[in-house]
Amino acid sequence: MEHLYAPWRYEYVSEEKIEGCIFCYISKNLENEKLQVLFHDEYCYVVMNKFPYSPGHMMVIPHFHTDKIEELPDDVWIQLSIRVRQGVKLLKDVMSCEGVNIGMNLGKAAGAGIEQHVHYHMLPRWLGDTNFISSIGGTRVYPANFEDIYTKLKNNSSKYFI
């Protein structure tokens, strides 16, 4: 039997769990490098997804805690949208991706993994990034080190998030 190893996933089952909302915790600890925050302002922050669907998977998260976008103040909603647009440009330029999926999963029924705090996903995509091993084997193969990707995006983020 062959094995595929994903050592970065070990943290998911072994690390100490944060009490309460993880996104509020990150919002209060923006300078903690381990959390991989790329950018923050008074309305929101941009962070790497700790357990990504694809290399470079980022999220834009408001500091305002709610599970309903209709409760977000207009200025927060507008700033989220601006940061998503800037994040897409960062991914296209730095990751050389050929496309980007952006979206929100609102509520458990919509697939939200963390349903209590709204957030945008930005997933860089490349032609052929879903192939037989993903489709048939139910396994993803990532061609890059996630820490290297974070460093590359972080080092370039100030050019995009202004």
C-alpha positions in Angstrom: 0.0 0.0 0.0 1.3 3.5 -0.9 0.9 6.4 1.4 0.6 10.1 0.6 1.9 12.3 3.4 0.5 15.7 4.4 2.5 16.7 7.4 1.1 20.2 7.5 -2.3 18.7 8.4 -0.9 17.3 11.6 -1.4 20.7 13.3 -5.1 20.4 12.6 -5.5 17.4 14.9 -2.7 18.1 17.4 -2.6 21.8 18.1 -4.4 23.4 21.0 -7.9 24.6 19.9 -8.8 28.2 20.3 -11.9 28.9 22.4 -14.6 31.0 20.6 -14.4 32.5 17.2 -11.0 31.8 15.5 -11.5 34.9 13.2 -12.0 37.2 16.2 -8.9 35.6 17.8 -6.9 36.4 14.7 -8.4 39.9 14.6 -7.0 40.5 18.2 -3.6 39.0 17.4 -2.8 40.4 14.0 1.0 40.7 14.6 1.4 37.0 15.4 3.4 35.7 12.4 2.2 32.2 13.0 -1.3 33.3 12.1 -0.1 34.4 8.6 -1.9 37.7 8.3 -0.9 39.4 5.1 -2.6 42.8 5.7 -5.0 44.5 8.0 -6.8 47.9 8.3 -9.5 49.2 10.6 -12.2 47.2 8.8 -10.8 43.8 7.9 -7.7 41.7 7.5 -6.3 39.4 4.8 -5.0 36.0 6.0 -3.8 32.8 4.5 -6.2 29.9 4.9 -4.5 27.5 7.3 -6.0 24.4 5.6 -6.2 25.6 2.0 -8.0 24.1 -1.0 -5.1 25.3 -3.2 -1.7 26.9 -2.7 -2.2 30.6 -2.0 -5.7 30.3 -0.7 -6.4 33.5 1.1 -9.4 35.0 3.0 -10.6 38.5 3.7 -12.3 38.8 7.1 -14.1 41.7 8.7 -13.2 42.6 12.3 -16.9 42.9 12.8 -18.3 39.6 14.1 -21.4 38.4 12.4 -22.7 35.5 10.4 -24.9 37.7 8.2 -23.6 39.9 5.5 -26.7 42.0 5.8 -25.6 43.1 9.2 -22.2 44.4 8.0 -22.0 48.2 8.0 -21.8 49.6 4.5 -18.2 50.9 5.0 -17.1 47.4 6.1 -18.7 45.8 3.1 -17.1 48.2 0.7 -13.7 47.8 2.3 -14.0 44.0 2.1 -14.8 44.2 -1.6 -11.8 46.5 -2.2 -9.5 44.1 -0.4 -10.8 41.1 -2.4 -10.1 43.0 -5.6 -6.5 43.8 -4.4 -6.0 40.2 -3.2 -7.0 38.9 -6.6 -4.4 41.2 -8.3 -1.8 40.0 -5.8 -2.5 36.3 -6.6 -2.5 36.9 -10.3 0.8 38.8 -10.3 2.7 36.9 -7.6 1.4 33.4 -8.0 1.0 33.6 -11.8 -2.4 31.9 -11.5 -4.6 31.7 -14.5 -7.8 32.3 -12.6 -9.2 33.0 -9.1 -12.3 31.6 -7.4 -13.8 34.2 -5.0 -16.8 33.6 -2.8 -18.5 33.3 0.6 -20.2 30.2 2.0 -23.0 31.7 4.2 -24.2 29.1 6.7 -23.6 25.4 7.3 -26.0 24.5 4.4 -23.9 26.5 2.0 -20.7 24.7 3.1 -19.3 27.2 5.6 -16.6 25.6 7.7 -16.6 28.5 10.1 -20.2 29.7 9.9 -20.3 32.2 12.8 -18.1 34.8 11.1 -18.5 35.9 7.5 -15.4 35.8 5.3 -14.4 35.8 1.6 -12.3 33.1 0.1 -9.8 33.8 -2.8 -8.4 30.6 -4.4 -5.8 30.8 -7.1 -6.5 28.4 -9.9 -4.4 27.0 -12.8 -5.5 25.0 -15.9 -5.2 21.3 -15.0 -5.0 21.9 -11.2 -7.8 19.4 -10.8 -6.7 16.2 -12.3 -7.3 12.5 -12.0 -5.7 12.2 -8.5 -8.2 14.9 -7.2 -11.1 13.6 -9.1 -10.6 9.8 -8.8 -8.4 9.5 -5.7 -9.9 12.3 -3.7 -6.4 13.5 -3.0 -4.8 16.9 -3.8 -1.1 17.2 -4.6 0.4 20.7 -3.9 3.6 21.6 -5.8 4.8 24.1 -3.3 5.7 24.7 0.3 2.9 26.7 2.0 5.3 28.7 4.2 7.2 29.8 1.1 4.0 30.9 -0.5 3.0 32.9 2.6 6.5 34.6 2.6 6.3 35.4 -1.1 2.8 36.9 -0.8 3.6 38.8 2.5 6.8 40.3 0.9 4.7 41.7 -1.9 1.5 42.5 -0.1 2.3 46.2 0.6 2.3 46.9 -3.2 -1.3 45.7 -3.5 -3.1 46.5 -0.2 -2.9 50.3 0.0 
